[in-house]
Amino acid sequence: MDPLFDEFLHVPARLSVVALPAPAERGDFDFIRNSVGTSDSALSKQVSALAAAGHVVVRRGQDKRARRTYVQLAPRGRSAFQRHAAALERIVALARDSADRPAADQQ
């Protein structure tokens, strides 16, 4: 197993929660929920676990008409996501390399 592989982050819902706001400053809770395809309560549970681990910060704000909840990657979460993504890329590269080798080389 790659030493940078993060089993905590690899849970699909958690990985999605940190991946979606990674390119931006923060992600809207509703956007993340819809993108992940989960319920409010299930997403809230994963966001709470990520917040407890120091990976995300939850901020609440007021939109023009409604209260909004935003999920922002903490520096710890951003670096953990980058390490985990690199580990996944290495795993995929190894799989591709072995698939490209002739069958006789794989024995």
Rosetta constraint file for C-alpha pairs under 8 A:
AtomPair CA 1 CA 5 HARMONIC 7.15 0.50
AtomPair CA 2 CA 87 HARMONIC 6.07 0.50
AtomPair CA 2 CA 91 HARMONIC 7.69 0.50
AtomPair CA 3 CA 87 HARMONIC 7.79 0.50
AtomPair CA 4 CA 83 HARMONIC 5.73 0.50
AtomPair CA 4 CA 84 HARMONIC 5.76 0.50
AtomPair CA 4 CA 86 HARMONIC 7.70 0.50
AtomPair CA 4 CA 87 HARMONIC 5.56 0.50
AtomPair CA 5 CA 10 HARMONIC 7.98 0.50
AtomPair CA 5 CA 83 HARMONIC 7.37 0.50
AtomPair CA 5 CA 84 HARMONIC 5.10 0.50
AtomPair CA 5 CA 87 HARMONIC 5.36 0.50
AtomPair CA 5 CA 88 HARMONIC 7.12 0.50
AtomPair CA 6 CA 10 HARMONIC 6.06 0.50
AtomPair CA 6 CA 80 HARMONIC 7.69 0.50
AtomPair CA 6 CA 84 HARMONIC 5.69 0.50
AtomPair CA 7 CA 11 HARMONIC 6.98 0.50
AtomPair CA 8 CA 14 HARMONIC 7.90 0.50
AtomPair CA 9 CA 14 HARMONIC 5.62 0.50
AtomPair CA 9 CA 15 HARMONIC 5.28 0.50
AtomPair CA 9 CA 81 HARMONIC 7.46 0.50
AtomPair CA 9 CA 84 HARMONIC 7.61 0.50
AtomPair CA 10 CA 14 HARMONIC 6.84 0.50
AtomPair CA 10 CA 15 HARMONIC 5.56 0.50
AtomPair CA 10 CA 84 HARMONIC 7.96 0.50
AtomPair CA 11 CA 15 HARMONIC 6.00 0.50
AtomPair CA 12 CA 16 HARMONIC 6.15 0.50
AtomPair CA 13 CA 17 HARMONIC 6.18 0.50
AtomPair CA 13 CA 36 HARMONIC 6.73 0.50
AtomPair CA 13 CA 43 HARMONIC 7.36 0.50
AtomPair CA 13 CA 46 HARMONIC 6.84 0.50
AtomPair CA 14 CA 18 HARMONIC 6.38 0.50
AtomPair CA 14 CA 46 HARMONIC 5.90 0.50
AtomPair CA 14 CA 47 HARMONIC 7.33 0.50
AtomPair CA 14 CA 50 HARMONIC 7.23 0.50
AtomPair CA 15 CA 19 HARMONIC 5.93 0.50
AtomPair CA 15 CA 81 HARMONIC 7.88 0.50
AtomPair CA 16 CA 20 HARMONIC 5.88 0.50
AtomPair CA 16 CA 32 HARMONIC 7.96 0.50
AtomPair CA 16 CA 36 HARMONIC 6.52 0.50
AtomPair CA 17 CA 21 HARMONIC 7.17 0.50
AtomPair CA 17 CA 32 HARMONIC 6.63 0.50
AtomPair CA 17 CA 36 HARMONIC 7.81 0.50
AtomPair CA 17 CA 47 HARMONIC 7.28 0.50
AtomPair CA 18 CA 22 HARMONIC 6.17 0.50
AtomPair CA 18 CA 55 HARMONIC 7.97 0.50
AtomPair CA 18 CA 56 HARMONIC 7.69 0.50
AtomPair CA 18 CA 73 HARMONIC 6.62 0.50
AtomPair CA 18 CA 77 HARMONIC 7.19 0.50
AtomPair CA 18 CA 78 HARMONIC 7.58 0.50
AtomPair CA 18 CA 81 HARMONIC 6.79 0.50
AtomPair CA 19 CA 23 HARMONIC 7.91 0.50
AtomPair CA 19 CA 81 HARMONIC 7.28 0.50
AtomPair CA 20 CA 27 HARMONIC 6.91 0.50
AtomPair CA 20 CA 32 HARMONIC 6.90 0.50
AtomPair CA 21 CA 25 HARMONIC 6.60 0.50
AtomPair CA 21 CA 26 HARMONIC 5.15 0.50
AtomPair CA 21 CA 27 HARMONIC 4.80 0.50
AtomPair CA 21 CA 71 HARMONIC 7.44 0.50
AtomPair CA 21 CA 72 HARMONIC 6.69 0.50
AtomPair CA 21 CA 73 HARMONIC 6.85 0.50
AtomPair CA 22 CA 26 HARMONIC 7.66 0.50
AtomPair CA 22 CA 73 HARMONIC 6.78 0.50
AtomPair CA 22 CA 78 HARMONIC 6.85 0.50
AtomPair CA 25 CA 72 HARMONIC 6.44 0.50
AtomPair CA 25 CA 73 HARMONIC 7.61 0.50
AtomPair CA 26 CA 70 HARMONIC 6.30 0.50
AtomPair CA 26 CA 71 HARMONIC 5.56 0.50
AtomPair CA 26 CA 72 HARMONIC 4.28 0.50
AtomPair CA 26 CA 73 HARMONIC 6.83 0.50
AtomPair CA 27 CA 31 HARMONIC 6.99 0.50
AtomPair CA 27 CA 32 HARMONIC 6.64 0.50
AtomPair CA 27 CA 70 HARMONIC 5.50 0.50
AtomPair CA 27 CA 71 HARMONIC 5.17 0.50
AtomPair CA 27 CA 72 HARMONIC 6.30 0.50
AtomPair CA 28 CA 32 HARMONIC 6.24 0.50
AtomPair CA 28 CA 68 HARMONIC 7.26 0.50
AtomPair CA 28 CA 69 HARMONIC 6.14 0.50
AtomPair CA 28 CA 70 HARMONIC 4.53 0.50
AtomPair CA 28 CA 71 HARMONIC 6.29 0.50
AtomPair CA 29 CA 33 HARMONIC 6.01 0.50
AtomPair CA 29 CA 68 HARMONIC 7.48 0.50
AtomPair CA 29 CA 69 HARMONIC 5.44 0.50
AtomPair CA 29 CA 70 HARMONIC 5.43 0.50
AtomPair CA 29 CA 71 HARMONIC 6.42 0.50
AtomPair CA 30 CA 34 HARMONIC 6.09 0.50
AtomPair CA 30 CA 69 HARMONIC 7.95 0.50
AtomPair CA 31 CA 35 HARMONIC 6.02 0.50
AtomPair CA 32 CA 36 HARMONIC 5.96 0.50
AtomPair CA 33 CA 37 HARMONIC 5.84 0.50
AtomPair CA 33 CA 38 HARMONIC 5.64 0.50
AtomPair CA 33 CA 39 HARMONIC 6.67 0.50
AtomPair CA 33 CA 40 HARMONIC 6.70 0.50
AtomPair CA 33 CA 43 HARMONIC 6.43 0.50
AtomPair CA 34 CA 38 HARMONIC 6.80 0.50
AtomPair CA 38 CA 42 HARMONIC 6.41 0.50
AtomPair CA 38 CA 43 HARMONIC 6.42 0.50
AtomPair CA 39 CA 43 HARMONIC 6.13 0.50
AtomPair CA 40 CA 44 HARMONIC 5.89 0.50
AtomPair CA 41 CA 45 HARMONIC 6.18 0.50
AtomPair CA 42 CA 46 HARMONIC 6.56 0.50
AtomPair CA 43 CA 47 HARMONIC 6.06 0.50
AtomPair CA 44 CA 48 HARMONIC 5.97 0.50
AtomPair CA 45 CA 49 HARMONIC 6.32 0.50
AtomPair CA 46 CA 50 HARMONIC 6.21 0.50
AtomPair CA 47 CA 51 HARMONIC 6.02 0.50
AtomPair CA 47 CA 56 HARMONIC 7.44 0.50
AtomPair CA 47 CA 71 HARMONIC 7.88 0.50
AtomPair CA 48 CA 52 HARMONIC 6.05 0.50
AtomPair CA 49 CA 53 HARMONIC 6.29 0.50
AtomPair CA 50 CA 54 HARMONIC 6.32 0.50
AtomPair CA 50 CA 55 HARMONIC 5.19 0.50
AtomPair CA 50 CA 56 HARMONIC 5.77 0.50
AtomPair CA 51 CA 55 HARMONIC 5.60 0.50
AtomPair CA 51 CA 56 HARMONIC 4.79 0.50
AtomPair CA 51 CA 57 HARMONIC 5.84 0.50
AtomPair CA 51 CA 58 HARMONIC 7.27 0.50
AtomPair CA 54 CA 74 HARMONIC 6.79 0.50
AtomPair CA 54 CA 76 HARMONIC 6.50 0.50
AtomPair CA 54 CA 77 HARMONIC 6.78 0.50
AtomPair CA 55 CA 73 HARMONIC 6.12 0.50
AtomPair CA 55 CA 74 HARMONIC 5.27 0.50
AtomPair CA 55 CA 75 HARMONIC 7.34 0.50
AtomPair CA 55 CA 76 HARMONIC 5.47 0.50
AtomPair CA 55 CA 77 HARMONIC 3.65 0.50
AtomPair CA 55 CA 78 HARMONIC 7.26 0.50
AtomPair CA 55 CA 80 HARMONIC 7.80 0.50
AtomPair CA 56 CA 71 HARMONIC 6.47 0.50
AtomPair CA 56 CA 72 HARMONIC 5.46 0.50
AtomPair CA 56 CA 73 HARMONIC 4.43 0.50
AtomPair CA 56 CA 74 HARMONIC 4.83 0.50
AtomPair CA 56 CA 77 HARMONIC 6.09 0.50
AtomPair CA 57 CA 71 HARMONIC 5.92 0.50
AtomPair CA 57 CA 72 HARMONIC 5.16 0.50
AtomPair CA 57 CA 73 HARMONIC 6.28 0.50
AtomPair CA 57 CA 74 HARMONIC 6.08 0.50
AtomPair CA 58 CA 69 HARMONIC 6.96 0.50
AtomPair CA 58 CA 70 HARMONIC 5.77 0.50
AtomPair CA 58 CA 71 HARMONIC 4.81 0.50
AtomPair CA 58 CA 72 HARMONIC 6.32 0.50
AtomPair CA 59 CA 69 HARMONIC 5.81 0.50
AtomPair CA 59 CA 70 HARMONIC 5.13 0.50
AtomPair CA 59 CA 71 HARMONIC 6.45 0.50
AtomPair CA 59 CA 72 HARMONIC 7.59 0.50
AtomPair CA 60 CA 67 HARMONIC 7.11 0.50
AtomPair CA 60 CA 68 HARMONIC 5.68 0.50
AtomPair CA 60 CA 69 HARMONIC 4.46 0.50
AtomPair CA 60 CA 70 HARMONIC 6.08 0.50
AtomPair CA 61 CA 67 HARMONIC 5.76 0.50
AtomPair CA 61 CA 68 HARMONIC 5.19 0.50
AtomPair CA 61 CA 69 HARMONIC 6.35 0.50
AtomPair CA 61 CA 70 HARMONIC 7.72 0.50
AtomPair CA 62 CA 66 HARMONIC 5.97 0.50
AtomPair CA 62 CA 67 HARMONIC 4.45 0.50
AtomPair CA 62 CA 68 HARMONIC 5.77 0.50
AtomPair CA 63 CA 67 HARMONIC 5.75 0.50
AtomPair CA 63 CA 68 HARMONIC 6.29 0.50
AtomPair CA 73 CA 77 HARMONIC 5.56 0.50
AtomPair CA 73 CA 78 HARMONIC 5.85 0.50
AtomPair CA 74 CA 78 HARMONIC 6.18 0.50
AtomPair CA 75 CA 79 HARMONIC 6.26 0.50
AtomPair CA 76 CA 80 HARMONIC 6.08 0.50
AtomPair CA 77 CA 81 HARMONIC 5.96 0.50
AtomPair CA 78 CA 82 HARMONIC 6.18 0.50
AtomPair CA 79 CA 83 HARMONIC 6.14 0.50
AtomPair CA 80 CA 84 HARMONIC 6.08 0.50
AtomPair CA 81 CA 85 HARMONIC 5.95 0.50
AtomPair CA 82 CA 86 HARMONIC 6.14 0.50
AtomPair CA 83 CA 87 HARMONIC 6.26 0.50
AtomPair CA 84 CA 88 HARMONIC 6.24 0.50
AtomPair CA 85 CA 89 HARMONIC 6.14 0.50
AtomPair CA 86 CA 90 HARMONIC 6.25 0.50
AtomPair CA 87 CA 91 HARMONIC 6.28 0.50
AtomPair CA 88 CA 92 HARMONIC 6.19 0.50
AtomPair CA 89 CA 93 HARMONIC 6.08 0.50
AtomPair CA 90 CA 94 HARMONIC 6.17 0.50
AtomPair CA 91 CA 95 HARMONIC 6.32 0.50
AtomPair CA 92 CA 96 HARMONIC 6.17 0.50
AtomPair CA 93 CA 97 HARMONIC 6.04 0.50
AtomPair CA 94 CA 98 HARMONIC 6.16 0.50
AtomPair CA 95 CA 99 HARMONIC 6.12 0.50
AtomPair CA 96 CA 100 HARMONIC 6.13 0.50
AtomPair CA 97 CA 101 HARMONIC 6.49 0.50
AtomPair CA 98 CA 106 HARMONIC 7.08 0.50
AtomPair CA 101 CA 105 HARMONIC 6.23 0.50
AtomPair CA 101 CA 106 HARMONIC 6.92 0.50
AtomPair CA 102 CA 106 HARMONIC 6.93 0.50
AtomPair CA 103 CA 107 HARMONIC 7.22 0.50
